[in-house]
Each structure stands twice: as C-alpha cells, then as structure tokens.
Amino acid sequence: MLDIHAILVSELSLQSWQIANALALFAEGGTVPFVARYRKERTGEMDEIQLRALQERHGYLTELEERKTAILESIASQGMLTDELRARIEACLQKTELEDLYLPFKPKRRTRATIAREKGLTPLAEQIGAWNSPGTTDVDLLDAARAFISEELGVPTAEDALAGASDILAEELSERAELRAWVRRHFTAHGVFRARIKDEHPVGSTKYEMYRDFSVPVREVAPHNLLAMRRGEAEGIVLFDLQFDEAAVLAQLDADTSRSGSAEVRRFWQRMSADAFQRLMKHTLIGEVRLEKKDEADLASIRTFGENLRQLLLASPAGMQPTLGIDPGFRTGCKVVAIDTTGKFLEYRTIFPHTGEGRRAEAAEQLRAMLRAHGSALVAIGNGTAGRETQDFVLEALRGTDLHPVTVMVNESGASIYSASDTAIEEFPELDLTIRGAISIARRLQDPLAELVKIDPKSIGVGQYQHDVDQRRLQKELDATVESCVNYVGVDLNLASKKLLSYVSGLTPGIARNIVEHRNARGAFRSRRELLEVPRFGPKAFEQSAGFLRIRGGEQPLDNTAVHPESYHVVERIARDLALAPEHISELSARVGGIDAKRYVTDTVGEPTVRDILRELEKPGRDPRAEFRSATFKEGVKDLGDLAPGMLLEGVVTNVANFGAFVDIGVHQDGLVHISQLADRFVADPKTVVKVGQVVTVRVLEVNLALKRIALSMKREGGGPGPGTARSEKSPPPAATLDDLKAKFGKR
C-alpha cells in the first residue's frame, strides 16, 4: 500500500519529523488550536492552516487505503485479482481512479450485458474481441454468430447473437479505467458549459438574467457561476448542460480501441464503441465532470465563507459597557432591552416611535428614561426593517440632551434563528422571541464573538451560495473557523456561556455545561486550577483548554493571559531575574522587551514558547481584535428610492465573494461592488482588498428598483480622491465616534 507519511512530506513540503510529531499529538487528543499555540517546538511552528491541511489530507489518504483493502478483498473473493491489478489498485492516489479500476468487478444490477451472458453469448464476444487485432483479415461475423442461435435461450437470429455480443463488449469497453479517465480529461479540457433561460421567462424577469445565453469553457468556469447555474437549473429556470465535439470523441475512441485488419470487424467495433459511449459513458461521465467541478466550486466557496465568518466573528467589540439593544419595527413597535456590563438582561420595553407624533414623543421619553436608569453607554440597533428610521428616531430623541451614548447599527443576521433556539429558550425561558432578539443585538455590539457562537454559522449569512455547497463540508469548515476564532481571542471563564465554552480547545458540550453549573453553584472561578474540581474535567482537558481560558482579577495574574500554566515557571524565572514579584505583571510588561529568549530555553520549553511568553507579557490580557469603529450612514438615504448614480456613501462590507463584495449602505438592501470595481488596479481575489466588517466608501453606479439591485464602485472617479478607500483596522473612524468612545470608556 501507499507510504502515507512519505506522500504527506512531499505534498505539504514539511519535514518528516514535523508530520510525525503533529500526527502523534493529534492521536494523543491534541486539538489544532492547542498544537498550533502550545506545541510549536514539536511541530516546527506549524500554523493552524498547515495543521488542518495535514489533518484533512491524512484523513483522505487513510480512507483511501481502507477503501483499497475492501476492494481488494471483494475482487479476490471473485477469484479475479491479478498481480497487475493489485499493483494498479495499490498505487492509486485518487478515489475516482480507484473506483474506475473497481467498476468491472463491482456488483451491479441486471444489464443488457448481463442478459446477453445469460444467453450464452460470452464466447462469441470473446471471439470477436480476439479478432480485434492487426493480424485478422477476412471474417464473416454472421457466420460465426449462427452457432449461437438458440430459441430456448432467446437468441432467434445471428443478428440477435451479434447484438448480444456487442452489449457484452460495450459494457467491458465502458468500464475500462484508462478510457473513462481520457473522456473525463477531454470534457474538462475541451468541453463548454452552456446555459440559457427557459422561454417561459421573459427578459429581465429573473435573477439569472446573465445566464440567458451564457457559455464558458469547463476548465475556466468560476465557482459562483457554476453554483448559480446549478441553482437556476434546480429552480426550473435555467437549462444547463456540458457540450463537446462528440464526433471527435468517437473518432478518438475508435482509434484507441479498434485494431482489426478485418473491415467487417472494424465496422462492428465502431458501432459497438459508439454505443458504449452514448449509452454507458457519456451521461455518467458528464455527471462526474459536473460533480468534479461542483466539488472544486464548493471548496473555493467554502473557503471564502470560512474567511467571511472569521472576519465577522473577529469584528471589533465595543466593549462590555451598559447597552441598550433595539429590535426595530413599524406597526408592532420597537423592542428595547437594557443589559449590563456582563451582558445580563435588566429590563425591556416596547416603544412605538413610528405610529404617530404623540406616540413618538412618548417613545422618546421612555428611551431617555431607560438610558438614564441604566447608564447605557451604547445603543445597538438592528439593521433590518425600520432600522434606519429607528436610528434617526434615537438621534432625534437624544438631540439637545445630556445623553451621549454611541449609537451603532448592528447586523442582525441570524438573530431570529437564535431567538427560537434551544440556547435562547434555556437562557430566557420567560421572554418573548422578539425580546430575546433585542438582547442578542445588544450583546453583538458588546462582544460579537461571544454572541454569534450561539447561532449555527450557516444562519449568519456568510455567503451568497452557502446553501448550494456540500453542507457537511461547509459545516466542518465553519465549525473549525469558530473554534479557531474562539481560541485565538480567548474566553472569560467567569462570563462565557456554555455554547462559547464548548468551542474552547479540549472542552466538550458536557464539560462546558459542568463548568457553568459549577460556576453558578460556587461562584466565580478564582484560578485556573479550580477547573480540576469540575466534574469530568481531567488533566487532559486542563492541558488542552487552560491557556485559552481567562480569569480577570483572580489569584494568579497570569491566569488572565495566554501563558499556559505549564509555563508559569518561566515567567517566575524572568521575574526573579528582573527582581520583580510575578504578581506585578504590569511592571513586567514594561521590562521584557529586551530579554533574550534563548536564556530561558530548557529541555521542556523551547525558544518559540519563550518568545510567545515574552510577547504576551508585553501586553498581558490584551484583546487581539481591532479597535471598535462603525460606519456613518448618509442622512436622508434610507431605501432604494433614495439612491441615485454618483452618490458617495459610507457602508460596511457584509459579505465577500469570489466575484466581489456586498456592502450595507443603510437601505435594507446590500449593494454589490463587482471585483472589477474594487480598486483602481487589477484585483484577482477580493479578499486581498476588503473583508467582512470593514468600513468603506463607495459610489453608486446603478440602481435597479425592479430587481432590487445596487451596483457600487470603490474606484476613483476621474482620477480624483473618490471612494476606493476602505478604513482599515488601523485607520481612524469618524472623529465624533472616536471622541465618543474615548469619552465613554477610554482606550480598551
């Protein structure tokens, strides 16, 4: 069988010892975040991307070997396993190639070839096969076939015998692995995907308009185009097929398989190979190529969705400040909730600012009363229906008062899913769905990561075609992304929900539940070591999770850092050398900059770990996410009808696709910045220019009210200082917002 280890070394460009150690750590129960962060010496500082790639490829090759074993056993049990076939199977690197080799021996339903064999026509097929050689000259096939005429077996004529032999040979030909591989390659290299919209759909009536008369070479199809065509096909709007030069394929098949010196045998073989292709190969292999391109599109799209989710989860937190959350509504009113600095629910009211002047004034008074009662520093407003109108109301209600909370529009995607979830019901069993939604909106502003992990990642809206890709692979990628983000940021042990804790390295949902129950029963944890008192929380769980769990104001200052307890002795040595007590961690941070990491390397602690410790001590407990800032939507622009070509607007990137980026500009419908409009230079990958959550300035190019589409640009107009600007993590937000933040809660 394959030397999986050698293949991984070659494909991943890693050292043999790196792969061996990483796989050993995984076998011992190590998670990707833990191995990447705390076992750098063992892996040669492999990062999460490399470790996950190793896991995935090792899993694929292991499954391949298991499948080979089953196939070899199956063929051997039929008495048909030759040394040559065994060697070919054992050398396979791809599942498609392996299944092609197995196809002739695979148990199958009753076919035309099966029926022909039952009629005793196998010897005739074998004889014709033997005549398919250059040394054969004159052959009378009908004469040869007459010997197989049998009324009893259902072969009344010589022509029927030849037809049955042809069926046997066609099936054998269609199952030849090298021919199937060649046809697949031909379809991919020379085929064309063509799409058109069915005649019953008039021009301009569907969202698939660009596919009214669309074609693209199979090898060049973009992931989003393929997924869109498949979706349109599934909805019965788009006709989508793979076209190719059929005559060229048949000619090549004939040239590759027909070798007889007899003209009659060559004619028979030509007809037989054409039948094999048309009946047994064409549609199956077209389907396989479509699936292969679908798999490629899925992979590319899922990676994009994962990156979008990462940016969404790592969005800048406004901070754990007293917050009002508002779930906007017109007729049914706005649900307003107050939460405290720990995200705890305090109060809710329903106000009606959009149902008449009298009620608007009453709503304004209620809003001001809630702000004063709870000292709310932040107001989070859902960006759905009535969002912009509610934002205008809030600003109007506060104008001229001594109340100056930072007011932010919050993406409420998935809030309704959370509201009806078991997690929300368990948290707030006595509250209405809409109240739970408002709480979620408020908490998203305080700490997006802590709140969004409670929602199925697929419900957050991370990609335009997320429902069209392989859902199992998508779920696996998104779960891995959530796990990565949670452990990258770290988790406050005394505030985290069960859902958030369940994503921490080494913690199962059951252990997470036990942690919360222990915390509720005994009060806040004072040290990481107390975790060992939690039921089912053993030494392995402690090893894997402790470094990612934070305790603020606990007995051990290092418990609020990413320094793992197994390395506390290194910090103690550093502190002794600097004549400082370890508890004076704030003083340590100012003095570790010039320390040589090599001084503290031991047999158990390597230089990479020491470097990480020193970096952590420079900024202990620092949140790695960027400083909070928000977009300022243009006044008077609240819906599609308010837009006009040429307008410059500020917005927030909500989604990045392979073909561009979607931007929320405050009109309840995201606009699209096509990849060609992202910058004044050529852009191959939109993710190199923008990311989810980024504040950008855009120019309106076109508005289609009928299809609710907005075309935007980030290019400069006429070479001047137009849009093309994207406020990066380090660029300043609008002055008013920055001043408000500084005044309210200083530098985080």
Buried (B, 14 or more C-beta within 10 A) or exposed (E): EBEBBEBBBEEBEBEEEBBBBBBEBBEEEBBBBBBBBBBBBBBBBBEBEBBBBBBEBBEBBEEBBEBBEEBBEBBEEEEEBEEEBBEBBBEBEEEBBBBBBBBBBEEEEEBBBBBBBEBBBBEBBEBBBEBBEEEBEEBEBEEBBEEBBBEEBEBEEBEBBBBBBBBBBBBBBBBBBEBBBBBBEBBBEBBBBBBBBEEEBEEEEBBBBEBBEBEBEBEEBBBBBBBBBBBBBEEEBBBBBBEBEEEEBBEBBBEEBBBBBBEBBBEBBBBBBBBBBEBBBBEEBBEBBBEBBBEEBBBBBBBBBBBBBBBBBBBBBBBBBBBBBBBBBBEBBBBBBBBBBEBEBBEBBBBBBBBEEEBBEBBBEBBBEBBEEBEBBBBBBBBBBBBBBBBBBBEEBBEEEEBBBBBBBBBBBBBBBBBEBEBBBEBBEEBEBBBBBBBBBBBBBBBBBBBBBBBEBBBBBBBBBBEBBBEEEBBBBBBBBBBBBBBBBBBBBBBBBBBBBBBBBBBEEEBBBBBBEBBEEEEEBBBBBBBEEBEEBEEEBBBBBBBBBBBEEBEBBBBBBBBBBBBBEBBEBBBEEBEBEBEEBEEBBEBBEEBEBEEBBEEEBBBBBBBBBBEBBBEBBBBEBBBBBBBBBBEEBBEBEBBEEEBEBBBBBBBBBBBBBBBBBBBBBBBBBBBEBBBEEEBEEBBEBBBBBBBBBBBBBEBEEEEEBBBBBBBBEEEEEBBBBBBEEEEEBBEEBBEBBEEBBEEB
